[in-house]
Amino acid sequence: MNTQILHEYQQKITILAILCSKTSKHYSTYKNALVLPNILITAALTILNSIITDVNNIKLVNITLSASSTLLIALDKSFQFSEKASLFFKSSTNLITLSHSIDKYKVNPTNDNSNEFVNHLINQYDSIIENITYEIPSYIIDNVLQQFDDNMINEIQLPIIMLTSGSVKIKKNKISPNMLLSIPTHIRRLSSKNSLDNNVDLNAS
């Protein structure tokens, strides 16, 4: 029984780690798009301040470039690209570590504390899920889902975050009873009302 649970959780952990890694790269791209120009602006200010001697000209240059730099910083803080990239990178790293702990346990299992290990694993997984407070872009979820055919979708255990995404329409023939049972009841009710396709009844057992 515990072996099956470990297998199912390792599937969910691995898929979620991939999602988090891709999402971290997604937000890092936007972060870098704002950070790099800001570095260039700072360098330009330093060079121009040492070259231009006219007070009026240097004042105009400083105001223009400083305003541009402030705008870039404000955009980053407003959209929280840096925080999102960091959070998803940390989540991905923690999930990979969690998956490795399952591999180690499989190599050297101890029946005496198997239940304790499974409980610890579930608590760690839930903790990581709770800390993912930002949305994973729908195109990333779609991209990962497309890696599996219908038969695979019905066999593997997907993370809840994929099944409750309001932007993803998972067809009825891609939802297996095992997947539905892996979703807590209160989330199934919420998802059936707000998130998934109206044709998919998540409360079905």
Long-range contacts (C-beta under 8 A, 24 or more apart in sequence): 2-114, 2-115, 2-117, 2-118, 5-118, 6-102, 6-105, 6-106, 6-118, 6-121, 8-157, 8-182, 9-102, 9-121, 9-122, 9-125, 9-157, 10-99, 10-102, 11-156, 11-157, 11-158, 12-125, 12-157, 12-158, 12-159, 12-182, 13-95, 13-98, 13-99, 13-102, 13-125, 14-95, 14-99, 15-144, 15-156, 15-158, 15-159, 15-162, 16-91, 16-95, 16-128, 16-129, 16-159, 16-161, 17-91, 17-92, 17-95, 17-96, 17-99, 18-144, 19-136, 19-140, 19-141, 19-144, 19-159, 19-161, 19-162, 20-88, 20-89, 20-91, 20-92, 20-95, 20-132, 20-136, 21-88, 21-89, 21-92, 22-140, 22-143, 22-144, 23-84, 23-88, 23-136, 23-137, 23-140, 24-84, 24-85, 24-86, 24-88, 24-89, 24-92, 26-137, 26-140, 27-81, 27-82, 27-84, 27-85, 27-88, 28-81, 28-85, 28-89, 30-79, 30-81, 31-76, 31-81, 31-82, 31-85, 34-72, 34-73, 34-75, 34-76, 34-81, 35-72, 35-76, 37-68, 37-72, 38-69, 38-72, 38-73, 41-65, 41-68, 41-69, 41-72, 42-69, 80-134, 83-134, 84-134, 87-131, 87-132, 87-133, 87-134, 88-132, 88-134, 88-136, 91-128, 91-131, 91-132, 94-124, 94-128, 95-128, 98-124, 98-125, 98-128, 129-159, 129-160, 129-161, 132-161, 136-161, 136-165, 138-165, 138-167, 138-168, 141-165, 141-167, 141-168, 142-168, 145-170, 150-174, 154-178, 154-179, 157-182, 158-182, 160-184, 160-187, 163-191, 163-196, 163-202, 164-190, 164-191, 164-195, 164-196, 165-195, 166-194, 166-195, 166-196, 169-196, 169-197, 170-196, 170-197, 170-200, 171-197, 171-200, 172-197, 172-199, 172-200, 175-200, 175-202, 177-205, 180-204, 180-205, 181-205
